[in-house]
Amino acid sequence: MSDWLKFLLLGIASVVFGIFALGNTVAASMAVVYVTGALFLVAGVIQIWGGVTTEDMGNRVLTILMGVLAVLLGGSFLYNPLEGAVSLSLLILILMGLSGIVRLVLAWSMRQSPFFWAMLISGALSIVLAGYIWANFGAISTSLLGILLGIELIFNGAGFIVMALFIRSVRRKV
């Protein structure tokens, strides 16, 4: 199988899974929470092990404590996925709002640049989107992660499809 065809199939699969995620955003959000919880759990266990096996006593206690915190957080996500989805959605909301503010500040410092308006609009849209999510947080918090996952899978798939077609066109010219 040629490389471009592998990327094409990967892109199509990503788009299809993105559509499935958008079809059931709450289930997709729960999947994100479960994966996040499992990753925190594994990372915490590894960090605890690293803390136990280190020879530096100053870092040992802090490393073990951070590992225990990661294990507790991972366990919390796994045993309380609905609350995990709400807390991760709140984190995304905060990060989206803060990144919008940072881009507005950057835009202000780029006033004389031709990129001022693009940065200004980008920051303003992030803040507006964060405000919309905040205003509807009760209704959207359990499905926000699934919506973002579905959109990302579709964009990712589209990117892979374009890359596959590009590779195919380049190989034909050579």
C-alpha positions as CSV (number, residue, x, y, z in Angstrom):
1,M,0.0,0.0,0.0
2,S,1.4,3.4,-1.0
3,D,2.1,6.1,1.6
4,W,-0.5,8.5,0.2
5,L,-3.2,5.9,0.4
6,K,-2.3,5.2,4.1
7,F,-2.7,8.9,4.9
8,L,-6.0,9.1,2.9
9,L,-7.4,6.1,4.8
10,L,-6.3,7.7,8.1
11,G,-7.9,11.0,7.1
12,I,-11.2,9.3,6.2
13,A,-11.2,7.3,9.4
14,S,-10.5,10.5,11.4
15,V,-13.4,12.3,9.7
16,V,-15.8,9.4,10.3
17,F,-14.8,9.2,14.0
18,G,-15.2,13.0,14.3
19,I,-18.8,12.7,12.9
20,F,-19.5,9.9,15.4
21,A,-18.1,12.1,18.2
22,L,-20.4,15.0,17.1
23,G,-23.3,12.5,16.9
24,N,-23.0,11.7,20.6
25,T,-21.0,14.5,22.3
26,V,-21.7,13.3,25.9
27,A,-20.3,9.8,25.2
28,A,-17.3,11.4,23.5
29,S,-16.8,13.7,26.4
30,M,-16.9,10.7,28.8
31,A,-14.3,8.9,26.6
32,V,-12.0,11.9,26.8
33,V,-12.5,11.9,30.6
34,Y,-11.7,8.2,30.9
35,V,-8.6,8.5,28.7
36,T,-7.4,11.6,30.7
37,G,-8.1,9.7,34.0
38,A,-6.1,6.7,32.8
39,L,-3.2,8.8,31.7
40,F,-3.1,10.7,35.0
41,L,-3.2,7.4,36.8
42,V,-0.4,5.9,34.8
43,A,1.7,9.1,35.0
44,G,1.2,9.3,38.8
45,V,2.3,5.7,39.3
46,I,5.4,6.3,37.2
47,Q,6.1,9.5,39.1
48,I,5.7,7.8,42.5
49,W,8.1,5.0,41.3
50,G,10.5,7.7,40.2
51,G,10.3,9.4,43.5
52,V,10.9,6.2,45.5
53,T,13.9,5.2,43.4
54,T,15.6,8.7,43.3
55,E,18.6,9.3,45.6
56,D,17.9,13.0,46.0
57,M,16.0,13.3,49.3
58,G,14.9,16.9,48.6
59,N,13.1,16.0,45.4
60,R,11.9,12.6,46.6
61,V,9.1,13.9,48.9
62,L,7.9,16.4,46.3
63,T,8.0,13.9,43.5
64,I,6.1,11.3,45.5
65,L,3.5,13.9,46.6
66,M,3.0,15.0,43.0
67,G,2.6,11.4,41.9
68,V,0.0,10.8,44.6
69,L,-1.8,13.9,43.5
70,A,-1.8,12.6,39.9
71,V,-3.1,9.2,41.0
72,L,-5.9,10.8,43.0
73,L,-6.8,13.1,40.1
74,G,-6.8,10.1,37.7
75,G,-8.9,8.0,40.0
76,S,-11.3,10.9,40.5
77,F,-11.8,11.2,36.7
78,L,-12.3,7.4,36.4
79,Y,-14.7,7.1,39.2
80,N,-16.6,10.4,38.7
81,P,-16.5,10.9,34.9
82,L,-19.4,13.4,34.9
83,E,-17.7,15.7,37.4
84,G,-14.4,15.2,35.5
85,A,-16.1,16.4,32.3
86,V,-17.4,19.5,34.0
87,S,-14.0,20.3,35.6
88,L,-12.1,19.7,32.3
89,S,-14.7,21.9,30.5
90,L,-14.2,24.6,33.0
91,L,-10.4,24.3,32.5
92,I,-10.9,24.7,28.7
93,L,-13.1,27.7,29.3
94,I,-10.5,29.4,31.4
95,L,-7.7,28.6,29.0
96,M,-9.8,29.9,26.1
97,G,-10.6,33.1,27.8
98,L,-7.0,33.7,28.9
99,S,-5.6,32.9,25.5
100,G,-8.0,35.5,24.0
101,I,-6.9,38.1,26.5
102,V,-3.2,37.4,25.7
103,R,-3.9,37.7,22.0
104,L,-5.7,41.0,22.5
105,V,-2.6,42.3,24.4
106,L,-0.3,41.0,21.6
107,A,-2.5,42.6,19.0
108,W,-2.2,46.0,20.9
109,S,1.5,45.7,20.7
110,M,1.3,44.9,17.0
111,R,-0.7,48.0,16.1
112,Q,1.6,49.1,13.3
113,S,1.8,45.6,11.9
114,P,-0.4,44.3,9.0
115,F,-1.2,41.4,11.3
116,F,-2.9,43.6,13.9
117,W,-6.4,42.9,12.8
118,A,-6.0,39.2,12.5
119,M,-4.6,38.9,16.0
120,L,-7.3,41.3,17.3
121,I,-10.1,39.3,15.7
122,S,-8.7,36.0,16.9
123,G,-8.4,37.2,20.5
124,A,-11.9,38.8,20.4
125,L,-13.5,35.6,19.0
126,S,-11.8,33.5,21.7
127,I,-13.2,35.8,24.4
128,V,-16.7,35.8,22.8
129,L,-16.6,32.0,22.5
130,A,-15.5,31.7,26.1
131,G,-18.3,34.1,27.2
132,Y,-20.9,32.0,25.2
133,I,-19.7,28.8,26.8
134,W,-19.8,30.4,30.3
135,A,-23.3,31.7,29.7
136,N,-24.4,28.2,28.7
137,F,-22.1,26.3,31.0
138,G,-24.8,24.2,32.7
139,A,-26.1,22.9,29.4
140,I,-22.9,22.5,27.5
141,S,-20.3,21.4,30.1
142,T,-21.0,17.7,29.7
143,S,-20.8,17.8,25.9
144,L,-18.1,20.5,25.3
145,L,-15.2,18.0,25.3
146,G,-17.0,15.8,22.8
147,I,-17.8,18.8,20.6
148,L,-14.1,19.8,20.6
149,L,-13.0,16.3,20.0
150,G,-15.3,15.8,17.1
151,I,-14.3,19.1,15.5
152,E,-10.6,18.3,16.0
153,L,-11.0,14.8,14.5
154,I,-12.7,16.3,11.4
155,F,-10.0,19.0,11.0
156,N,-7.3,16.4,11.6
157,G,-8.9,14.1,9.0
158,A,-9.2,16.9,6.5
159,G,-5.5,17.7,7.0
160,F,-4.5,14.1,6.4
161,I,-6.6,13.9,3.3
162,V,-5.1,17.0,1.9
163,M,-1.6,15.7,2.7
164,A,-2.4,12.4,1.0
165,L,-3.5,14.2,-2.1
166,F,-0.4,16.4,-2.0
167,I,1.9,13.4,-1.7
168,R,0.1,11.7,-4.6
169,S,0.4,14.8,-6.8
170,V,4.1,15.2,-6.0
171,R,4.9,11.6,-6.7
172,R,3.2,11.8,-10.1
173,K,5.3,14.8,-11.1
174,V,8.6,13.0,-10.2
